Amino acid sequence: MLGELIGEFKGKITGYRVTDILLNGPKMEVSFKQSGKLLGVDAVDRATYWSMMAGPDTLYGEGAGTVISRTGEMAMYRATGTAKMKGPMPVWRGVLYFQSQAQKWAALIGVAVVYEYEIDENENTHVKLWEWK
C-alpha cells in the first residue's frame, strides 16, 4: 500500500549516452538534475540511469543518484524500474532504496520508496516519491 507523498522534484535531462547496441535496441544512459523536496527538506537530486527495451513500448532500467540538501547533507539511492511509452516519452515507475548518514533522512533507511518519473517532449523531468507501507 502506498503511504504519503514524501518527495517531489522537477528538473531537466542533462545528458544521453548510448552504451551498447542490443538486438532489441540501444542501451542508453541518461543523466538528470532536479530540485525539490525530500521529507520536507529543500534539495537537489542528481542521477544517472541506464535503460533498454524490455518489450513492445516497454523499457527496463537501473540507476543511482544523490540528493543533497541546501546545507550539504547527502542521501544516496539505487533505483530499478520499468517504463511505458506515453507517446514518444517514457513514464517510469519503480522503487528506490536510500542510504544516508544524515539524521534528517534517517527515516528513509530500510524503506522501499515507490516513484513515478516522467519526461516531457522538452526533456523536463518530474518525479514523485511515496513510502511503500
MILUM-905216 format. One line per field, with one value per residue: chain; residue number from 1; x, y, z of N, C-alpha, C, O in turn; residue in three letters. Coordinates in nm, 2 decimals. Layout:
<recs>
chain <- c(A:...)
resi <- c(NUM:...)
n.px <- c(X:...)
n.py <- c(Y:...)
n.pz <- c(Z:...)
ca.px <- c(X:...)
ca.py <- c(Y:...)
ca.pz <- c(Z:...)
c.px <- c(X:...)
c.py <- c(Y:...)
c.pz <- c(Z:...)
o.px <- c(X:...)
o.py <- c(Y:...)
o.pz <- c(Z:...)
resn <- c(ALA:...)
</recs>
This chain:
<recs>
chain <- c(A:A:A:A:A:A:A:A:A:A:A:A:A:A:A:A:A:A:A:A:A:A:A:A:A:A:A:A:A:A:A:A:A:A:A:A:A:A:A:A:A:A:A:A:A:A:A:A:A:A:A:A:A:A:A:A:A:A:A:A:A:A:A:A:A:A:A:A:A:A:A:A:A:A:A:A:A:A:A:A:A:A:A:A:A:A:A:A:A:A:A:A:A:A:A:A:A:A:A:A:A:A:A:A:A:A:A:A:A:A:A:A:A:A:A:A:A:A:A:A:A:A:A:A:A:A:A:A:A:A:A:A:A)
resi <- c(1:2:3:4:5:6:7:8:9:10:11:12:13:14:15:16:17:18:19:20:21:22:23:24:25:26:27:28:29:30:31:32:33:34:35:36:37:38:39:40:41:42:43:44:45:46:47:48:49:50:51:52:53:54:55:56:57:58:59:60:61:62:63:64:65:66:67:68:69:70:71:72:73:74:75:76:77:78:79:80:81:82:83:84:85:86:87:88:89:90:91:92:93:94:95:96:97:98:99:100:101:102:103:104:105:106:107:108:109:110:111:112:113:114:115:116:117:118:119:120:121:122:123:124:125:126:127:128:129:130:131:132:133)
n.px <- c(0.08:0.05:0.20:0.22:0.29:0.63:0.82:0.91:1.03:1.15:1.30:1.56:1.67:2.02:2.20:2.27:2.37:2.47:2.54:2.56:2.47:2.20:2.01:1.74:1.74:1.90:2.11:2.08:2.21:2.11:2.13:2.02:1.92:1.75:1.54:1.38:1.18:1.25:1.12:1.03:1.25:1.44:1.61:1.86:1.86:2.06:2.12:2.20:2.09:2.05:1.89:1.69:1.52:1.25:1.04:0.75:0.70:0.80:1.03:1.32:1.51:1.79:1.94:2.14:2.17:2.21:2.09:2.11:2.10:2.03:2.20:2.41:2.38:2.37:2.20:2.20:2.10:1.97:1.80:1.54:1.34:1.05:0.93:0.66:0.58:0.45:0.32:0.59:0.75:0.88:0.71:0.81:0.80:0.88:1.11:1.30:1.59:1.73:2.04:2.20:2.39:2.29:2.10:1.85:1.74:1.73:1.50:1.44:1.60:1.61:1.36:1.13:1.09:0.86:0.84:0.73:0.82:0.85:0.92:0.90:0.83:1.01:1.23:1.21:1.19:1.00:0.94:0.77:0.76:0.68:0.63:0.64:0.42)
n.py <- c(-0.12:0.22:0.49:0.81:1.10:1.16:1.31:1.53:1.63:1.85:1.90:1.87:1.68:1.62:1.49:1.23:0.90:0.65:0.32:0.06:-0.16:-0.35:-0.65:-0.58:-0.31:0.01:0.03:0.28:0.55:0.79:1.11:1.34:1.64:1.77:1.98:2.01:1.87:1.65:1.46:1.71:1.87:2.11:2.03:1.91:1.68:1.46:1.23:0.92:0.69:0.37:0.24:-0.01:-0.17:-0.37:-0.50:-0.46:-0.12:-0.09:-0.02:-0.12:-0.03:0.07:0.26:0.52:0.77:1.09:1.29:1.61:1.83:2.19:2.26:2.08:1.81:1.47:1.21:0.90:0.69:0.39:0.26:0.08:0.01:0.02:0.13:0.26:0.37:0.69:0.83:0.96:0.97:0.83:0.70:0.64:0.39:0.26:0.14:0.29:0.27:0.41:0.53:0.69:0.90:1.12:1.27:1.39:1.24:0.98:0.84:0.72:0.50:0.16:0.16:0.09:0.30:0.42:0.53:0.76:0.87:1.11:1.22:1.50:1.62:1.82:1.75:1.80:1.70:1.52:1.40:1.19:1.08:0.81:0.66:0.31:0.12)
n.pz <- c(0.00:-0.08:0.09:0.23:0.03:0.00:-0.13:-0.40:-0.71:-0.97:-1.29:-1.53:-1.81:-1.84:-2.00:-2.25:-2.34:-2.55:-2.47:-2.55:-2.82:-2.87:-2.96:-2.95:-2.95:-2.85:-2.56:-2.33:-2.15:-1.92:-1.78:-1.52:-1.35:-1.08:-0.88:-0.56:-0.29:-0.02:0.22:0.32:0.31:0.14:-0.16:-0.40:-0.66:-0.83:-1.08:-1.26:-1.49:-1.66:-1.95:-2.13:-2.40:-2.31:-2.40:-2.63:-2.65:-2.39:-2.13:-1.94:-1.65:-1.45:-1.19:-1.02:-0.76:-0.60:-0.34:-0.23:0.04:0.10:0.30:0.28:0.36:0.26:0.08:-0.07:-0.34:-0.49:-0.78:-0.94:-1.22:-1.45:-1.76:-1.95:-2.27:-2.33:-2.57:-2.74:-2.52:-2.21:-1.92:-1.61:-1.35:-1.03:-0.78:-0.52:-0.31:-0.03:0.12:0.39:0.60:0.72:0.97:0.91:0.71:0.80:0.84:0.60:0.56:0.50:0.39:0.13:-0.14:-0.35:-0.68:-0.94:-1.24:-1.49:-1.82:-2.03:-2.37:-2.40:-2.26:-1.98:-1.64:-1.40:-1.08:-0.84:-0.51:-0.29:0.03:0.06:0.22)
ca.px <- c(0.00:0.13:0.19:0.21:0.39:0.74:0.92:0.87:1.13:1.13:1.43:1.59:1.77:2.14:2.28:2.24:2.49:2.45:2.65:2.56:2.37:2.14:1.92:1.61:1.75:2.02:2.12:2.10:2.24:2.05:2.15:1.93:1.94:1.62:1.53:1.25:1.18:1.25:1.08:1.01:1.38:1.48:1.73:1.89:1.87:2.13:2.12:2.22:2.03:2.05:1.76:1.69:1.39:1.21:0.92:0.69:0.67:0.83:1.17:1.36:1.63:1.85:2.02:2.19:2.17:2.24:2.01:2.19:2.02:2.10:2.31:2.51:2.36:2.35:2.14:2.23:1.99:1.97:1.67:1.51:1.20:1.01:0.86:0.57:0.58:0.34:0.36:0.73:0.83:0.85:0.67:0.88:0.76:0.97:1.14:1.43:1.64:1.82:2.14:2.24:2.44:2.23:1.98:1.72:1.69:1.74:1.37:1.44:1.68:1.53:1.22:1.11:1.03:0.80:0.84:0.68:0.92:0.80:1.00:0.82:0.90:1.12:1.33:1.18:1.16:0.91:0.93:0.71:0.81:0.59:0.67:0.56:0.40)
ca.py <- c(0.00:0.34:0.58:0.96:1.16:1.21:1.39:1.57:1.70:1.88:1.93:1.86:1.59:1.69:1.42:1.10:0.83:0.51:0.24:-0.07:-0.18:-0.48:-0.69:-0.52:-0.16:0.06:0.05:0.42:0.61:0.92:1.18:1.45:1.72:1.82:2.05:1.99:1.85:1.52:1.47:1.85:1.94:2.15:1.95:1.89:1.54:1.43:1.08:0.86:0.56:0.31:0.17:-0.08:-0.22:-0.49:-0.55:-0.36:0.01:-0.10:-0.01:-0.16:0.04:0.08:0.38:0.56:0.91:1.16:1.40:1.69:1.94:2.32:2.27:1.98:1.67:1.38:1.08:0.83:0.59:0.30:0.25:0.00:0.04:-0.01:0.25:0.25:0.49:0.78:0.89:0.94:0.98:0.73:0.72:0.53:0.35:0.16:0.15:0.35:0.24:0.51:0.52:0.82:0.93:1.24:1.24:1.43:1.14:0.85:0.76:0.65:0.38:0.03:0.18:0.09:0.42:0.40:0.65:0.78:0.97:1.14:1.31:1.55:1.63:1.92:1.69:1.83:1.58:1.54:1.27:1.19:0.97:0.77:0.54:0.19:0.07)
ca.pz <- c(0.00:-0.09:0.20:0.20:-0.07:0.08:-0.21:-0.53:-0.78:-1.11:-1.34:-1.67:-1.86:-1.87:-2.10:-2.30:-2.40:-2.60:-2.41:-2.62:-2.92:-2.84:-3.07:-2.94:-2.94:-2.78:-2.42:-2.32:-2.02:-1.91:-1.65:-1.49:-1.23:-1.04:-0.75:-0.49:-0.15:0.02:0.36:0.36:0.31:0.00:-0.20:-0.54:-0.69:-0.95:-1.10:-1.39:-1.51:-1.79:-1.98:-2.26:-2.44:-2.24:-2.48:-2.71:-2.58:-2.25:-2.10:-1.80:-1.62:-1.32:-1.17:-0.88:-0.75:-0.48:-0.30:-0.14:0.09:0.09:0.40:0.25:0.39:0.14:0.08:-0.19:-0.37:-0.61:-0.83:-1.05:-1.27:-1.59:-1.82:-2.06:-2.35:-2.33:-2.69:-2.76:-2.40:-2.11:-1.78:-1.53:-1.22:-0.97:-0.64:-0.47:-0.18:0.02:0.22:0.43:0.74:0.76:1.06:0.86:0.61:0.86:0.83:0.47:0.56:0.51:0.34:-0.01:-0.18:-0.48:-0.76:-1.07:-1.31:-1.62:-1.90:-2.14:-2.50:-2.39:-2.17:-1.84:-1.56:-1.28:-1.01:-0.71:-0.42:-0.18:0.11:0.04:0.36)
c.px <- c(0.09:0.10:0.18:0.32:0.51:0.84:0.86:0.98:1.10:1.27:1.44:1.69:1.90:2.23:2.23:2.37:2.44:2.57:2.66:2.45:2.33:2.05:1.79:1.62:1.87:2.00:2.16:2.13:2.19:2.09:2.06:1.97:1.80:1.63:1.39:1.27:1.18:1.23:1.08:1.14:1.41:1.61:1.74:1.92:1.94:2.14:2.16:2.16:2.06:1.92:1.78:1.55:1.37:1.10:0.86:0.65:0.71:0.99:1.20:1.49:1.67:1.94:2.07:2.19:2.20:2.13:2.09:2.11:2.10:2.21:2.41:2.49:2.32:2.28:2.17:2.12:2.03:1.83:1.66:1.37:1.18:0.93:0.77:0.58:0.45:0.36:0.51:0.81:0.79:0.79:0.72:0.80:0.85:1.00:1.28:1.46:1.75:1.93:2.18:2.29:2.37:2.10:1.85:1.66:1.70:1.61:1.36:1.51:1.59:1.39:1.22:1.03:0.98:0.80:0.77:0.76:0.87:0.90:0.90:0.90:1.01:1.23:1.32:1.15:1.07:0.90:0.86:0.75:0.71:0.66:0.58:0.55:0.35)
c.py <- c(0.12:0.43:0.72:0.99:1.21:1.29:1.42:1.66:1.73:1.93:1.91:1.75:1.67:1.61:1.28:1.04:0.69:0.43:0.11:-0.07:-0.33:-0.52:-0.62:-0.36:-0.12:0.05:0.20:0.45:0.75:0.98:1.30:1.52:1.78:1.89:2.02:1.96:1.70:1.52:1.62:1.93:1.98:2.08:1.95:1.74:1.53:1.28:1.05:0.72:0.50:0.25:0.09:-0.13:-0.35:-0.56:-0.44:-0.24:0.00:-0.10:-0.07:-0.08:0.03:0.20:0.41:0.71:0.96:1.27:1.48:1.81:2.07:2.34:2.16:1.84:1.59:1.25:1.02:0.72:0.50:0.28:0.14:0.03:0.00:0.11:0.20:0.38:0.56:0.87:0.86:0.93:0.88:0.78:0.61:0.51:0.25:0.19:0.21:0.29:0.34:0.46:0.66:0.82:1.05:1.21:1.28:1.33:1.00:0.77:0.69:0.52:0.26:0.05:0.16:0.22:0.40:0.53:0.65:0.90:0.99:1.24:1.36:1.57:1.74:1.88:1.74:1.71:1.62:1.40:1.29:1.07:0.94:0.66:0.43:0.12:-0.08)
c.pz <- c(0.00:0.04:0.15:0.10:0.02:0.00:-0.34:-0.59:-0.92:-1.16:-1.49:-1.70:-1.89:-1.97:-2.13:-2.35:-2.43:-2.55:-2.47:-2.72:-2.90:-2.95:-3.07:-2.93:-2.86:-2.63:-2.40:-2.17:-2.02:-1.78:-1.64:-1.36:-1.20:-0.90:-0.69:-0.35:-0.13:0.17:0.41:0.35:0.16:-0.04:-0.35:-0.56:-0.83:-0.96:-1.24:-1.39:-1.65:-1.82:-2.11:-2.28:-2.37:-2.31:-2.56:-2.62:-2.43:-2.24:-1.96:-1.78:-1.47:-1.31:-1.03:-0.88:-0.61:-0.46:-0.20:-0.09:0.08:0.19:0.39:0.29:0.27:0.17:-0.06:-0.21:-0.49:-0.65:-0.93:-1.10:-1.41:-1.63:-1.94:-2.14:-2.35:-2.45:-2.71:-2.64:-2.29:-1.98:-1.70:-1.39:-1.16:-0.83:-0.62:-0.34:-0.14:0.12:0.26:0.57:0.80:0.85:0.99:0.76:0.67:0.85:0.69:0.46:0.58:0.46:0.19:-0.05:-0.32:-0.55:-0.89:-1.13:-1.45:-1.69:-2.01:-2.27:-2.50:-2.29:-2.02:-1.77:-1.44:-1.21:-0.88:-0.64:-0.31:-0.10:0.08:0.17:0.35)
o.px <- c(0.19:-0.02:0.14:0.42:0.48:0.94:0.78:1.03:1.03:1.34:1.34:1.78:1.90:2.33:2.16:2.46:2.38:2.68:2.76:2.35:2.41:2.01:1.73:1.52:1.95:1.89:2.27:2.07:2.21:2.09:2.01:2.04:1.73:1.72:1.29:1.35:1.11:1.31:1.11:1.14:1.40:1.70:1.65:1.99:1.90:2.18:2.14:2.18:2.08:1.85:1.87:1.47:1.45:1.08:0.92:0.58:0.65:1.06:1.11:1.57:1.59:1.99:2.03:2.21:2.22:2.09:2.13:2.05:2.22:2.30:2.50:2.58:2.25:2.30:2.17:2.06:2.11:1.74:1.75:1.29:1.26:0.88:0.81:0.59:0.34:0.42:0.55:0.93:0.67:0.82:0.68:0.75:0.89:0.92:1.38:1.37:1.85:1.90:2.18:2.25:2.39:2.02:1.75:1.54:1.69:1.62:1.27:1.50:1.51:1.31:1.31:0.92:1.07:0.77:0.74:0.76:0.87:0.96:0.83:1.02:1.09:1.32:1.42:1.08:1.07:0.86:0.87:0.77:0.66:0.73:0.46:0.64:0.33)
o.py <- c(0.13:0.44:0.75:0.93:1.30:1.34:1.34:1.75:1.66:1.99:1.93:1.72:1.77:1.67:1.21:1.10:0.62:0.45:0.04:0.00:-0.42:-0.43:-0.59:-0.30:-0.21:0.06:0.23:0.39:0.83:0.91:1.36:1.47:1.84:1.86:2.00:2.02:1.62:1.58:1.65:2.05:1.89:2.08:1.99:1.68:1.59:1.21:1.13:0.65:0.58:0.21:0.13:-0.14:-0.44:-0.68:-0.32:-0.25:0.07:-0.16:-0.07:-0.05:-0.01:0.25:0.33:0.78:0.88:1.34:1.43:1.89:2.07:2.42:2.14:1.76:1.64:1.19:1.10:0.67:0.54:0.28:0.12:0.09:-0.05:0.19:0.11:0.49:0.50:0.98:0.75:0.90:0.84:0.90:0.49:0.61:0.16:0.25:0.17:0.27:0.35:0.37:0.75:0.74:1.07:1.13:1.21:1.34:0.90:0.65:0.60:0.44:0.25:-0.05:0.22:0.24:0.38:0.64:0.54:1.01:0.89:1.32:1.29:1.54:1.74:1.96:1.74:1.62:1.73:1.30:1.40:0.96:1.03:0.58:0.44:0.07:-0.14)
o.pz <- c(0.07:0.08:0.04:0.09:0.11:0.06:-0.40:-0.52:-0.98:-1.09:-1.56:-1.62:-1.95:-2.01:-2.05:-2.40:-2.35:-2.58:-2.46:-2.71:-2.91:-3.04:-3.18:-2.91:-2.81:-2.58:-2.44:-2.08:-2.12:-1.67:-1.74:-1.28:-1.29:-0.82:-0.77:-0.28:-0.20:0.25:0.52:0.38:0.07:0.04:-0.43:-0.48:-0.93:-0.87:-1.34:-1.29:-1.74:-1.73:-2.20:-2.19:-2.37:-2.28:-2.56:-2.52:-2.35:-2.31:-1.88:-1.87:-1.39:-1.41:-0.94:-0.98:-0.52:-0.56:-0.10:-0.17:0.04:0.17:0.47:0.26:0.18:0.28:-0.16:-0.12:-0.58:-0.56:-1.01:-1.02:-1.48:-1.55:-2.01:-2.08:-2.37:-2.43:-2.69:-2.64:-2.29:-1.94:-1.72:-1.34:-1.23:-0.76:-0.69:-0.25:-0.21:0.19:0.18:0.66:0.92:0.81:1.02:0.73:0.59:0.84:0.68:0.37:0.68:0.48:0.12:0.00:-0.41:-0.49:-0.94:-1.07:-1.53:-1.62:-2.07:-2.27:-2.60:-2.25:-1.95:-1.82:-1.40:-1.27:-0.81:-0.70:-0.25:-0.16:0.07:0.23:0.45)
resn <- c(MET:LEU:GLY:GLU:LEU:ILE:GLY:GLU:PHE:LYS:GLY:LYS:ILE:THR:GLY:TYR:ARG:VAL:THR:ASP:ILE:LEU:LEU:ASN:GLY:PRO:LYS:MET:GLU:VAL:SER:PHE:LYS:GLN:SER:GLY:LYS:LEU:LEU:GLY:VAL:ASP:ALA:VAL:ASP:ARG:ALA:THR:TYR:TRP:SER:MET:MET:ALA:GLY:PRO:ASP:THR:LEU:TYR:GLY:GLU:GLY:ALA:GLY:THR:VAL:ILE:SER:ARG:THR:GLY:GLU:MET:ALA:MET:TYR:ARG:ALA:THR:GLY:THR:ALA:LYS:MET:LYS:GLY:PRO:MET:PRO:VAL:TRP:ARG:GLY:VAL:LEU:TYR:PHE:GLN:SER:GLN:ALA:GLN:LYS:TRP:ALA:ALA:LEU:ILE:GLY:VAL:ALA:VAL:VAL:TYR:GLU:TYR:GLU:ILE:ASP:GLU:ASN:GLU:ASN:THR:HIS:VAL:LYS:LEU:TRP:GLU:TRP:LYS)
</recs>
